[in-house]
Amino acid sequence: MTTSADAGVAPVPKGVPRLRDIAVRIVMSLVVAVVVPTTLFWAAMVVFDVQVAVILALAWMAGAMVWRAVTGRPVSPVLLLALGILTVKTIFTLVTGNTFVYFVQPVFADAAVAALFLGSLLMARPMVARLAPDFCPMDTALAERPGMRRLFRRLTLLWGVVIIAKGTVTLTLLVTLSLVDFVLIKGAAIITLTLLGVAATVALSITVGRREGLVGKTA
């Protein structure tokens, strides 16, 4: 029997993960992609030198890729591209000793990714709609709901702005701080910006999820 509380609410699709599970995925992604490599890089640079640090950074990224493949987790083309770029940067730094190019490259990468996110708003499927299955598996019917499509567009705009802010902060810190301070402060700044973006993403997703009947309303 359908109650009044259930009226007008679409059934929750099977297999929709809990918010806690999504949050764990996001936190683990941040730890693997930002926290651990930043800590390793800074420690290696302080104890040894920048050459050892860049080698450790590349080894960590390659190890993370191998771990995903061995455990059956998807390795997206974006991650493979990131590994390729990091490999080229590392070789260039070791051969030339030029560390500025190594650290300034992410600024250009952020500009390109931000342009990709914002440019995808002109397409039928914005970038977040393409990346969402990596964090929240969902079927086509759920992804095509009008409310979900609006959410994907808003989140694509949000992350386009966040990525622009990351690039701006990185460039500003690079030209104003020493190398050791840059690595440490930049890592903390990027984590902070990312967490703010994640918090906004979760808030928007919960709001839309409740509206779509995917998240239970609190009493």
Backbone hydrogen bonds, N-H to C=O, Kabsch-Sander energy under -0.5 kcal/mol:
donor,donor_aa,acceptor,acceptor_aa,energy
6,D,3,T,-0.8
7,A,3,T,-0.8
9,V,6,D,-1.8
10,A,8,G,-0.5
16,V,13,P,-1.2
22,I,18,R,-2.0
23,A,19,L,-2.8
24,V,20,R,-2.3
25,R,21,D,-2.0
26,I,22,I,-2.3
27,V,23,A,-2.7
28,M,24,V,-2.6
29,S,25,R,-2.2
30,L,26,I,-2.2
31,V,27,V,-2.5
32,V,28,M,-2.6
33,A,29,S,-2.8
34,V,30,L,-2.5
35,V,30,L,-1.9
36,V,31,V,-2.7
38,T,34,V,-2.1
39,T,35,V,-2.2
40,L,36,V,-2.8
41,F,37,P,-2.6
42,W,38,T,-2.5
43,A,39,T,-2.5
44,A,40,L,-2.7
45,M,41,F,-2.3
46,V,42,W,-2.1
47,V,43,A,-2.7
48,F,44,A,-2.8
53,A,49,D,-1.8
54,V,50,V,-2.4
55,I,51,Q,-1.7
56,L,52,V,-2.3
57,A,53,A,-2.2
58,L,54,V,-2.0
59,A,55,I,-2.5
60,W,56,L,-2.6
61,M,57,A,-2.0
62,A,58,L,-2.6
63,G,59,A,-2.6
64,A,60,W,-2.4
65,M,61,M,-2.0
66,V,62,A,-2.4
67,W,63,G,-2.5
68,R,64,A,-2.1
69,A,65,M,-2.2
70,V,66,V,-2.9
71,T,67,W,-2.2
72,G,69,A,-1.1
73,R,68,R,-2.7
76,S,74,P,-0.7
80,L,76,S,-1.9
81,L,77,P,-2.5
82,A,78,V,-2.3
83,L,79,L,-2.3
84,G,80,L,-2.2
85,I,81,L,-2.6
86,L,82,A,-2.5
87,T,83,L,-2.2
88,V,84,G,-2.1
89,K,85,I,-2.6
90,T,86,L,-2.5
91,I,87,T,-2.4
92,F,88,V,-2.5
93,T,89,K,-2.5
94,L,90,T,-2.6
95,V,91,I,-2.3
96,T,92,F,-2.7
97,G,93,T,-2.3
99,T,97,G,-0.9
102,Y,98,N,-0.6
103,F,99,T,-1.9
104,V,100,F,-2.4
105,Q,101,V,-1.7
107,V,104,V,-1.4
108,F,104,V,-1.0
108,F,105,Q,-0.5
109,A,105,Q,-2.3
110,D,106,P,-3.0
111,A,107,V,-2.0
112,A,108,F,-2.2
113,V,109,A,-2.8
114,A,110,D,-2.9
115,A,111,A,-2.0
116,L,112,A,-1.9
117,F,113,V,-2.7
118,L,114,A,-2.9
119,G,115,A,-2.6
120,S,116,L,-1.6
121,L,118,L,-1.1
122,L,119,G,-1.7
123,M,120,S,-1.7
129,A,126,P,-0.7
130,R,126,P,-1.0
130,R,127,M,-0.7
131,L,127,M,-1.7
132,A,128,V,-2.4
134,D,131,L,-1.9
135,F,132,A,-1.9
136,C,132,A,-3.1
143,A,139,D,-2.1
144,E,140,T,-1.8
145,R,142,L,-1.3
149,R,145,R,-2.5
150,R,146,P,-2.2
151,L,147,G,-1.9
152,F,148,M,-2.6
153,R,149,R,-1.7
154,R,150,R,-2.3
155,L,151,L,-2.7
156,T,152,F,-2.0
157,L,153,R,-2.1
158,L,154,R,-2.5
159,W,155,L,-2.7
160,G,156,T,-1.8
161,V,157,L,-2.0
162,V,158,L,-2.2
163,I,159,W,-2.4
164,I,160,G,-1.7
165,A,161,V,-2.3
166,K,162,V,-2.3
167,G,163,I,-2.2
168,T,164,I,-2.3
169,V,165,A,-2.6
170,T,166,K,-2.5
171,L,167,G,-2.3
172,T,168,T,-2.2
173,L,169,V,-2.6
174,L,170,T,-2.2
175,V,171,L,-1.7
176,T,172,T,-0.6
176,T,173,L,-0.7
177,L,173,L,-1.9
182,F,178,S,-2.8
183,V,179,L,-2.2
184,L,180,V,-1.8
185,I,181,D,-2.9
186,K,182,F,-2.8
187,G,183,V,-1.7
188,A,184,L,-1.9
189,A,185,I,-2.7
190,I,186,K,-2.8
191,I,187,G,-2.3
192,T,188,A,-2.3
193,L,189,A,-2.6
194,T,190,I,-2.6
195,L,191,I,-2.7
196,L,192,T,-2.2
197,G,193,L,-2.2
198,V,194,T,-2.7
199,A,195,L,-2.8
200,A,196,L,-2.3
201,T,197,G,-2.3
202,V,198,V,-2.9
203,A,199,A,-2.4
204,L,200,A,-2.5
205,S,201,T,-2.5
206,I,202,V,-2.7
207,T,203,A,-2.1
208,V,204,L,-2.4
209,G,205,S,-3.1
210,R,206,I,-2.5
211,R,207,T,-1.7
212,E,208,V,-2.3
213,G,210,R,-0.8
214,L,209,G,-3.3
215,V,209,G,-1.2
